[in-house]
Amino acid sequence: MLISDKGLRFSLVVGVISLAIGLLVFAYNWKIIGGGWTYFGTVLFPGNLVLSFFSEEIDFWPKFALQMSGQFLVPFLLARSLISFRRWWK
C-alpha cells in the first residue's frame, strides 16, 4: 500500500516512532528496572493520557493495549492536525 500524501506518511511515521519508543520504555521499565522508573510517565504521556479516561480496575492486557494505542494515536493525530493547520494557514 503506497501512501501518496506526504502529510499522512509523516504522521504515520511520527505515530510508529512514538509507539516504538513506548514499547521500548515499557519493556525497560518492566524487565530491567522492575517498575518505578522516574521518567516512565513523562515518556509515555500520550498513552497515559488515553488511560486517564478509563477506570484503574482494567486487567493488564486491555490496559496495555489502550496505553499503546494512545501512544500511537495521540502523536499521530497531533502531527496530522499540525500539518493540516499549516496547509490551511498558507
All heavy atoms as an XYZ file, in Angstrom:
735
protein
N       0.842     -1.171      0.000
C       0.000      0.000      0.000
C       0.887      1.234      0.000
O       1.679      1.440      0.914
C      -0.889     -0.009      1.235
C      -1.773      1.187      1.328
S      -2.914      1.039      2.698
C      -2.235      2.236      3.800
N       0.753      2.038     -1.016
C       1.514      3.272     -1.114
C       0.665      4.437     -0.631
O      -0.512      4.549     -0.968
C       1.950      3.522     -2.551
C       2.945      2.511     -3.122
C       3.179      2.797     -4.595
C       4.244      2.572     -2.365
N       1.279      5.275      0.171
C       0.601      6.459      0.670
C       1.180      7.656     -0.067
O       2.360      7.976      0.068
C       0.784      6.591      2.191
C       0.206      5.375      2.896
C       0.140      7.872      2.687
C       0.491      5.312      4.355
N       0.348      8.308     -0.861
C       0.845      9.401     -1.685
C       0.866     10.731     -0.936
O       1.630     11.616     -1.283
C      -0.003      9.533     -2.949
O      -1.338      9.797     -2.585
N       0.059     10.874      0.086
C       0.015     12.120      0.842
C       1.204     12.175      1.805
O       1.329     11.351      2.714
C      -1.303     12.201      1.611
C      -1.474     13.502      2.355
O      -0.725     14.454      2.073
O      -2.363     13.560      3.223
N       2.088     13.158      1.585
C       3.293     13.265      2.421
C       2.951     13.582      3.872
O       3.630     13.131      4.783
C       4.223     14.331      1.861
C       4.891     13.935      0.586
C       5.836     15.013      0.118
C       6.458     14.614     -1.203
N       7.372     15.647     -1.696
N       1.897     14.357      4.097
C       1.490     14.682      5.462
C       1.015     13.461      6.220
O       1.353     13.269      7.393
N       0.245     12.610      5.554
C      -0.227     11.381      6.183
C       0.936     10.438      6.443
O       1.025      9.825      7.510
C      -1.283     10.699      5.308
C      -1.862      9.401      5.836
C      -2.545      9.620      7.175
C      -2.833      8.811      4.836
N       1.835     10.345      5.488
C       3.010      9.496      5.659
C       3.849      9.969      6.849
O       4.286      9.169      7.677
C       3.846      9.499      4.385
C       4.933      8.463      4.384
C       5.726      8.414      3.098
N       4.898      8.627      1.933
C       5.292      9.307      0.864
N       6.492      9.822      0.814
N       4.496      9.452     -0.171
N       4.063     11.281      6.951
C       4.822     11.836      8.066
C       4.123     11.556      9.397
O       4.759     11.186     10.386
C       5.019     13.345      7.877
C       5.702     14.001      9.034
C       7.068     13.841      9.229
C       4.986     14.775      9.931
C       7.702     14.434     10.295
C       5.607     15.371     11.002
C       6.971     15.211     11.188
N       2.799     11.724      9.430
C       2.039     11.470     10.655
C       2.130     10.003     11.066
O       2.252      9.697     12.262
C       0.577     11.858     10.457
O       0.467     13.217     10.164
N       2.076      9.104     10.096
C       2.225      7.675     10.408
C       3.611      7.369     10.962
O       3.750      6.592     11.911
C       1.958      6.827      9.166
C       0.503      6.669      8.768
C       0.391      6.007      7.400
C      -0.252      5.877      9.808
N       4.631      7.991     10.391
C       5.997      7.776     10.883
C       6.125      8.285     12.310
O       6.716      7.621     13.169
C       7.026      8.445      9.943
C       8.402      8.491     10.571
C       7.072      7.715      8.617
N       5.561      9.459     12.592
C       5.591     10.002     13.950
C       4.886      9.050     14.916
O       5.394      8.764     16.010
C       4.953     11.412     13.989
C       4.690     11.858     15.408
C       5.830     12.409     13.273
N       3.727      8.535     14.529
C       2.990      7.605     15.386
C       3.734      6.306     15.620
O       3.784      5.798     16.744
N       4.339      5.754     14.581
C       5.074      4.490     14.718
C       6.331      4.682     15.578
O       6.651      3.830     16.414
C       5.422      3.912     13.326
C       6.417      2.778     13.432
C       4.157      3.449     12.625
N       7.026      5.798     15.400
C       8.211      6.072     16.227
C       7.803      6.224     17.684
O       8.461      5.688     18.584
C       8.958      7.317     15.708
C       9.665      6.987     14.409
C       9.960      7.825     16.744
C      10.283      8.179     13.716
N       6.717      6.936     17.930
C       6.228      7.089     19.296
C       5.825      5.743     19.896
O       6.104      5.475     21.072
C       5.046      8.049     19.313
O       4.523      8.168     20.601
N       5.184      4.904     19.110
C       4.806      3.573     19.579
C       6.044      2.732     19.888
O       6.096      2.046     20.917
C       3.932      2.871     18.547
C       3.504      1.445     18.867
C       2.651      1.416     20.127
C       2.755      0.853     17.696
N       7.050      2.786     19.015
C       8.282      2.024     19.246
C       8.981      2.499     20.512
O       9.447      1.682     21.318
C       9.205      2.140     18.040
N       9.048      3.803     20.705
C       9.657      4.337     21.927
C       8.855      3.889     23.145
O       9.425      3.497     24.167
C       9.754      5.872     21.852
C      10.810      6.283     20.834
C      10.073      6.473     23.221
C      10.845      7.756     20.537
N       7.534      3.930     23.035
C       6.691      3.490     24.143
C       6.892      2.028     24.492
O       6.966      1.668     25.669
N       6.992      1.176     23.480
C       7.222     -0.255     23.738
C       8.590     -0.486     24.381
O       8.718     -1.286     25.316
C       7.099     -1.050     22.442
C       5.689     -1.215     21.892
C       5.731     -1.788     20.487
C       4.854     -2.086     22.805
N       9.606      0.224     23.894
C      10.943      0.076     24.475
C      10.989      0.571     25.921
O      11.580     -0.081     26.790
C      11.972      0.822     23.633
C      12.309      0.210     22.289
C      13.196      1.149     21.482
C      12.994     -1.139     22.475
N      10.368      1.704     26.180
C      10.358      2.249     27.541
C       9.573      1.334     28.470
O       9.984      1.091     29.608
C       9.777      3.678     27.539
C       9.419      4.147     28.925
C      10.762      4.629     26.900
N       8.451      0.809     27.992
C       7.674     -0.102     28.822
C       8.476     -1.357     29.150
O       8.504     -1.806     30.300
C       6.362     -0.475     28.126
C       5.433     -1.255     29.000
C       4.568     -0.603     29.847
C       5.435     -2.643     28.994
C       3.718     -1.305     30.676
C       4.595     -3.357     29.803
C       3.728     -2.684     30.654
N       9.135     -1.935     28.151
C       9.942     -3.136     28.376
C      11.105     -2.837     29.310
O      11.427     -3.636     30.203
C      10.452     -3.687     27.051
N      11.743     -1.691     29.133
C      12.857     -1.286     30.001
C      12.387     -1.134     31.442
O      13.021     -1.637     32.371
C      13.445      0.032     29.487
C      14.506      0.620     30.371
C      15.785      0.072     30.404
C      14.243      1.727     31.157
C      16.760      0.608     31.214
C      15.213      2.267     31.969
C      16.476      1.709     31.991
O      17.440      2.245     32.804
N      11.258     -0.477     31.628
C      10.737     -0.267     32.978
C      10.284     -1.584     33.606
O      10.490     -1.808     34.793
C       9.575      0.720     32.935
C       9.087      1.087     34.307
O       9.877      1.399     35.183
N       7.781      1.070     34.496
N       9.702     -2.449     32.812
C       9.128     -3.692     33.341
C      10.203     -4.747     33.598
O      10.222     -5.368     34.654
C       8.103     -4.213     32.336
C       7.324     -5.396     32.817
C       7.656     -6.706     32.659
C       6.105     -5.381     33.543
N       6.702     -7.498     33.218
C       5.742     -6.714     33.777
C       5.276     -4.365     34.006
C       4.582     -7.052     34.458
C       4.133     -4.715     34.674
C       3.797     -6.040     34.898
N      11.104     -4.955     32.638
C      12.074     -6.053     32.721
C      13.383     -5.662     33.405
O      13.919     -6.424     34.194
C      12.394     -6.589     31.318
C      11.237     -7.265     30.649
C      10.958     -8.571     31.293
C       9.884     -9.330     30.530
N       9.579    -10.593     31.159
N      13.924     -4.516     33.075
C      15.258     -4.156     33.563
C      15.194     -3.487     34.931
O      15.901     -3.875     35.853
C      15.980     -3.266     32.528
C      16.195     -4.076     31.248
C      17.302     -2.754     33.082
C      16.756     -3.314     30.096
N      14.357     -2.483     35.066
C      14.286     -1.751     36.332
C      13.340     -2.432     37.315
O      13.567     -2.391     38.513
C      13.865     -0.288     36.070
C      14.978      0.409     35.322
C      13.552      0.432     37.348
C      14.760      1.856     35.092
N      12.306     -3.035     36.829
C      11.334     -3.687     37.706
C      10.226     -2.758     38.155
O       9.576     -2.999     39.164
N      10.009     -1.692     37.444
C       8.939     -0.745     37.768
C       9.466      0.432     38.566
O      10.472      0.344     39.261
N       8.794      1.536     38.445
C       9.141      2.703     39.228
C      10.191      3.615     38.609
O      10.806      4.402     39.325
N      10.413      3.525     37.298
C      11.370      4.425     36.652
C      10.808      5.832     36.710
O       9.645      6.084     36.405
C      11.625      3.973     35.222
C      12.678      4.743     34.511
C      13.871      5.144     35.016
C      12.634      5.210     33.170
N      14.575      5.816     34.066
C      13.844      5.882     32.914
C      11.704      5.121     32.150
C      14.139      6.457     31.702
C      12.002      5.698     30.935
C      13.209      6.348     30.711
N      11.631      6.791     37.057
C      11.196      8.162     37.289
C      10.551      8.796     36.063
O       9.542      9.489     36.177
C      12.390      9.027     37.722
O      13.055      8.384     38.809
C      11.953     10.398     38.153
N      11.100      8.581     34.889
C      10.623      9.247     33.679
C       9.607      8.434     32.886
O       9.261      8.798     31.768
C      11.817      9.601     32.786
C      12.803     10.477     33.501
C      14.028      9.979     33.926
C      12.501     11.801     33.779
C      14.922     10.778     34.600
C      13.386     12.614     34.447
C      14.599     12.099     34.854
O      15.474     12.896     35.529
N       9.132      7.359     33.457
C       8.174      6.490     32.777
C       6.916      7.255     32.367
O       6.468      7.177     31.233
C       7.822      5.311     33.686
C       6.864      4.331     33.085
C       7.285      3.458     32.106
C       5.554      4.273     33.502
C       6.420      2.536     31.546
C       4.674      3.362     32.954
C       5.110      2.496     31.974
N       6.341      7.991     33.286
C       5.118      8.740     32.998
C       5.329      9.866     32.008
O       4.430     10.216     31.244
N       6.530     10.428     31.991
C       6.825     11.521     31.062
C       6.929     11.006     29.632
O       6.361     11.591     28.706
C       8.137     12.220     31.461
O       8.045     12.628     32.818
C       8.424     13.400     30.579
N       7.659      9.919     29.450
C       7.854      9.374     28.101
C       6.557      8.777     27.566
O       6.251      8.908     26.387
C       8.993      8.328     28.103
C       9.147      7.693     26.747
C      10.295      8.968     28.541
N       5.778      8.154     28.428
C       4.524      7.532     27.999
C       3.312      8.432     28.245
O       2.203      7.945     28.444
C       4.325      6.198     28.722
C       5.280      5.086     28.316
C       4.976      3.823     29.088
C       5.220      4.825     26.845
N       3.533      9.742     28.190
C       2.427     10.678     28.420
C       1.258     10.471     27.460
O       0.098     10.478     27.899
C       2.923     12.120     28.351
C       1.812     13.113     28.459
C       1.182     13.333     29.666
C       1.370     13.799     27.340
C       0.143     14.241     29.763
C       0.332     14.696     27.426
C      -0.280     14.924     28.642
N       1.483     10.287     26.142
C       0.318     10.081     25.257
C      -0.509      8.853     25.638
O      -1.745      8.902     25.636
C       0.943      9.909     23.868
C       2.263     10.554     23.956
C       2.726     10.367     25.365
N       0.151      7.764     25.993
C      -0.575      6.568     26.402
C      -1.293      6.759     27.721
O      -2.427      6.306     27.907
N      -0.633      7.444     28.652
C      -1.264      7.703     29.949
C      -2.431      8.671     29.820
O      -3.371      8.606     30.607
C      -0.232      8.240     30.937
C       0.770      7.182     31.337
O       0.496      5.988     31.237
N       1.931      7.601     31.766
N      -2.366      9.556     28.846
C      -3.476     10.473     28.605
C      -4.724      9.692     28.198
O      -5.821      9.970     28.681
C      -3.093     11.469     27.511
C      -4.112     12.535     27.157
C      -4.300     13.477     28.343
C      -3.659     13.302     25.941
N      -4.569      8.709     27.345
C      -5.702      7.872     26.938
C      -6.186      7.030     28.115
O      -7.392      6.874     28.328
C      -5.321      6.988     25.734
C      -6.383      5.949     25.452
C      -5.085      7.852     24.510
N      -5.259      6.517     28.917
C      -5.651      5.700     30.072
C      -6.413      6.496     31.116
O      -7.176      5.923     31.895
C      -4.415      5.085     30.725
C      -3.847      3.840     30.089
C      -2.629      3.368     30.870
C      -4.871      2.737     30.010
N      -6.220      7.799     31.155
C      -6.894      8.608     32.169
C      -8.412      8.628     31.979
O      -9.137      8.981     32.907
C      -6.348     10.032     32.155
O      -6.716     10.697     30.969
N      -8.889      8.242     30.810
C     -10.325      8.213     30.561
C     -10.981      6.905     31.012
O     -12.193      6.760     30.913
C     -10.616      8.426     29.068
C     -10.184      9.774     28.576
C      -9.142      9.888     27.684
C     -10.810     10.913     29.026
C      -8.736     11.129     27.230
C     -10.419     12.160     28.590
C      -9.373     12.265     27.682
N     -10.192      5.948     31.480
C     -10.709      4.636     31.859
C     -10.441      4.365     33.327
O      -9.595      4.987     33.953
C     -10.057      3.543     31.005
C     -10.382      3.667     29.544
C      -9.541      4.340     28.680
C     -11.539      3.118     29.037
C      -9.831      4.474     27.345
C     -11.854      3.241     27.700
C     -11.001      3.921     26.851
N     -11.159      3.400     33.867
C     -11.011      3.009     35.264
C      -9.686      2.289     35.487
O      -9.132      1.669     34.588
C     -12.168      2.080     35.643
O     -11.951      1.498     36.893
N      -9.177      2.357     36.699
C      -7.936      1.656     37.035
C      -8.148      0.165     37.234
O      -7.185     -0.576     37.380
C      -7.330      2.251     38.309
C      -6.807      3.639     38.120
C      -6.107      4.159     39.349
O      -5.810      3.354     40.244
O      -5.855      5.360     39.402
N      -9.386     -0.285     37.270
C      -9.672     -1.687     37.537
C      -9.691     -2.556     36.296
O     -10.233     -3.650     36.303
C     -11.017     -1.791     38.257
C     -10.952     -1.228     39.654
C     -12.112     -0.313     39.950
O     -13.053     -0.264     39.146
O     -12.074      0.358     40.979
N      -9.070     -2.108     35.223
C      -8.986     -2.893     33.997
C      -7.845     -3.899     34.149
O      -6.839     -3.621     34.806
C      -8.713     -1.978     32.783
C      -9.788     -0.913     32.669
C      -8.644     -2.777     31.503
C      -9.503      0.105     31.601
N      -7.991     -5.068     33.536
C      -6.916     -6.061     33.552
C      -5.695     -5.545     32.803
O      -5.744     -4.540     32.102
C      -7.397     -7.368     32.911
C      -8.437     -8.060     33.770
O      -8.448     -7.830     34.994
O      -9.247     -8.822     33.202
N      -4.575     -6.260     32.950
C      -3.304     -5.786     32.403
C      -3.313     -5.640     30.888
O      -2.930     -4.588     30.356
C      -2.173     -6.739     32.819
C      -0.870     -6.394     32.178
C      -0.124     -5.330     32.631
C      -0.391     -7.121     31.092
C       1.077     -4.996     32.038
C       0.809     -6.801     30.488
C       1.546     -5.734     30.970
N      -3.719     -6.679     30.155
C      -3.601     -6.649     28.690
C      -4.503     -5.619     28.029
O      -4.056     -4.912     27.104
C      -3.807     -8.040     28.102
C      -2.628     -8.916     28.410
C      -2.618     -9.985     29.257
C      -1.290     -8.771     27.931
N      -1.352    -10.511     29.323
C      -0.506     -9.794     28.522
C      -0.671     -7.878     27.072
C       0.841     -9.939     28.266
C       0.689     -8.024     26.817
C       1.420     -9.042     27.406
N      -5.765     -5.470     28.440
C      -6.549     -4.369     27.847
C      -5.968     -2.990     28.174
O      -5.965     -2.093     27.334
C      -7.936     -4.534     28.468
C      -8.009     -5.941     28.895
C      -6.613     -6.336     29.264
N      -5.451     -2.842     29.383
C      -4.842     -1.569     29.757
C      -3.586     -1.307     28.930
O      -3.335     -0.188     28.478
C      -4.491     -1.570     31.249
C      -4.005     -0.226     31.751
C      -3.628     -0.273     33.211
C      -4.861     -0.213     34.056
N      -4.555     -0.020     35.478
N      -2.799     -2.354     28.707
C      -1.589     -2.223     27.885
C      -1.959     -1.853     26.446
O      -1.326     -0.990     25.831
C      -0.797     -3.531     27.922
C       0.455     -3.506     27.102
C       1.555     -2.793     27.534
C       0.532     -4.191     25.904
C       2.713     -2.759     26.779
C       1.677     -4.170     25.139
C       2.781     -3.454     25.583
N      -3.004     -2.496     25.916
C      -3.447     -2.194     24.547
C      -3.953     -0.754     24.444
O      -3.655     -0.054     23.467
C      -4.548     -3.172     24.121
N      -4.689     -0.287     25.439
C      -5.154      1.092     25.441
C      -3.986      2.072     25.523
O      -3.964      3.090     24.830
C      -6.102      1.330     26.616
C      -7.501      0.782     26.477
C      -8.234      0.857     27.807
C      -8.257      1.548     25.410
N      -3.016      1.753     26.367
C      -1.869      2.644     26.511
C      -1.060      2.721     25.219
O      -0.668      3.802     24.784
C      -0.979      2.183     27.660
C       0.138      3.147     27.955
C       0.927      2.742     29.167
O       1.074      1.561     29.460
N       1.455      3.716     29.873
N      -0.828      1.595     24.587
C      -0.034      1.607     23.357
C      -0.821      2.204     22.179
O      -0.232      2.854     21.317
C       0.448      0.196     23.018
C       1.512     -0.309     23.971
S       2.951      0.757     24.045
C       3.061      1.103     25.786
N      -2.144      2.017     22.161
C      -2.921      2.677     21.107
C      -2.892      4.184     21.308
O      -2.797      4.946     20.338
C      -4.352      2.155     21.076
O      -5.040      2.510     22.258
N      -2.936      4.631     22.540
C      -2.803      6.057     22.812
C      -1.416      6.569     22.491
O      -1.255      7.699     22.028
N      -0.423      5.727     22.723
C       0.952      6.107     22.403
C       1.120      6.326     20.904
O       1.931      7.138     20.482
C       1.903      5.011     22.900
C       3.344      5.392     22.920
C       3.683      6.421     23.974
O       2.986      6.586     24.950
N       4.775      7.113     23.762
N       0.338      5.631     20.099
C       0.365      5.840     18.653
C      -0.578      6.963     18.228
O      -0.200      7.850     17.462
C      -0.013      4.551     17.913
C      -0.170      4.743     16.432
C       0.933      4.784     15.613
C      -1.423      4.913     15.875
C       0.800      4.985     14.241
C      -1.575      5.114     14.514
C      -0.460      5.146     13.698
N      -1.823      6.921     18.699
C      -2.855      7.815     18.182
C      -2.650      9.282     18.538
O      -2.892     10.155     17.706
C      -4.234      7.364     18.673
C      -4.807      6.153     17.973
C      -6.100      5.724     18.647
C      -5.055      6.454     16.511
N      -2.238      9.574     19.758
C      -2.100     10.975     20.166
C      -1.041     11.693     19.334
O      -1.325     12.756     18.766
C      -1.843     11.082     21.685
C      -1.481     12.494     22.077
C      -3.066     10.604     22.458
N       0.185     11.166     19.189
C       1.148     11.854     18.316
C       0.731     11.873     16.845
O       0.970     12.863     16.146
C       2.445     11.066     18.499
C       2.289     10.372     19.778
C       0.831     10.087     19.918
N       0.105     10.791     16.380
C      -0.372     10.750     15.002
C      -1.388     11.861     14.745
O      -1.279     12.606     13.771
C      -0.984      9.381     14.694
C      -1.707      9.330     13.384
C      -1.011      9.223     12.195
C      -3.096      9.399     13.337
C      -1.674      9.180     10.979
C      -3.768      9.356     12.134
C      -3.056      9.247     10.948
N      -2.380     11.964     15.612
C      -3.413     12.977     15.424
C      -2.868     14.387     15.609
O      -3.289     15.319     14.907
C      -4.581     12.716     16.377
C      -5.381     11.453     16.098
C      -6.410     11.222     17.194
C      -6.039     11.517     14.739
N      -1.942     14.555     16.529
C      -1.326     15.861     16.732
C      -0.528     16.282     15.497
O      -0.648     17.416     15.027
C      -0.434     15.845     17.967
C       0.238     17.156     18.326
C      -0.807     18.201     18.692
C       1.201     16.951     19.465
N       0.276     15.377     14.953
C       1.052     15.687     13.754
C       0.125     15.956     12.577
O       0.346     16.893     11.801
C       2.008     14.539     13.433
N      -0.912     15.162     12.439
C      -1.863     15.350     11.334
C      -2.574     16.695     11.454
O      -2.780     17.393     10.460
C      -2.872     14.197     11.334
C      -3.729     14.133     10.124
C      -2.924     13.736      8.920
N      -3.794     13.726      7.758
C      -3.396     14.030      6.551
N      -2.150     14.339      6.330
N      -4.230     14.003      5.551
N      -2.946     17.063     12.666
C      -3.611     18.344     12.889
C      -2.688     19.516     12.585
O      -3.103     20.498     11.970
C      -4.101     18.440     14.338
O      -5.018     17.432     14.612
N      -1.438     19.410     13.033
C      -0.494     20.487     12.769
C      -0.213     20.647     11.278
O      -0.109     21.771     10.770
C       0.809     20.244     13.536
C       0.724     20.426     15.052
C       2.026     20.019     15.706
C       0.366     21.850     15.402
N      -0.110     19.549     10.569
C       0.121     19.610      9.126
C      -1.097     20.205      8.420
O      -0.964     21.046      7.527
C       0.463     18.207      8.572
C       1.850     17.798      9.048
C       0.379     18.175      7.057
C       2.184     16.365      8.797
N      -2.283     19.800      8.819
C      -3.499     20.355      8.218
C      -3.619     21.846      8.501
O      -3.997     22.629      7.626
C      -4.735     19.631      8.745
O      -4.712     18.284      8.381
N      -3.298     22.230      9.728
C      -3.344     23.646     10.078
C      -2.316     24.438      9.276
O      -2.600     25.543      8.811
C      -3.103     23.832     11.580
C      -3.112     25.267     12.006
C      -4.307     25.966     12.076
C      -1.937     25.919     12.320
C      -4.317     27.298     12.456
C      -1.941     27.244     12.698
C      -3.126     27.941     12.772
N      -1.143     23.896      9.112
C      -0.107     24.577      8.326
C      -0.533     24.746      6.866
O      -0.311     25.785      6.259
C       1.208     23.799      8.406
C       2.398     24.613      7.953
C       3.660     23.828      8.068
N       3.975     23.387      6.712
C       4.689     22.352      6.417
N       5.190     21.606      7.363
N       4.943     22.034      5.170
N      -1.150     23.718      6.302
C      -1.646     23.813      4.928
C      -2.770     24.832      4.824
O      -2.868     25.559      3.841
C      -2.120     22.447      4.430
C      -1.004     21.524      4.129
C      -1.516     20.213      3.599
N      -0.433     19.288      3.390
C      -0.586     17.995      3.196
N      -1.804     17.482      3.169
N       0.448     17.210      3.025
N      -3.633     24.881      5.813
C      -4.728     25.834      5.816
C      -4.203     27.267      5.949
O      -4.735     28.185      5.356
C      -5.677     25.511      6.972
C      -6.759     26.525      7.159
C      -7.899     26.632      6.424
C      -6.785     27.561      8.127
N      -8.645     27.687      6.903
C      -7.974     28.280      7.947
C      -5.920     27.955      9.134
C      -8.312     29.359      8.731
C      -6.264     29.037      9.910
C      -7.445     29.733      9.711
N      -3.168     27.439      6.760
C      -2.623     28.764      7.028
C      -1.981     29.376      5.792
O      -1.979     30.585      5.635
C      -1.601     28.664      8.162
C      -1.151     29.994      8.681
C       0.027     30.606      8.391
C      -1.855     30.856      9.562
N       0.093     31.803      9.050
C      -1.054     31.983      9.776
C      -3.086     30.791     10.184
C      -1.442     33.026     10.581
C      -3.468     31.841     11.000
C      -2.644     32.937     11.186
N      -1.420     28.543      4.919
C      -0.744     29.051      3.712
C      -1.679     29.633      2.752
O      -2.556     29.867      2.366
C       0.047     27.958      3.019
C       1.321     27.652      3.704
C       2.078     26.615      2.902
C       3.414     26.326      3.558
N       4.197     25.377      2.815
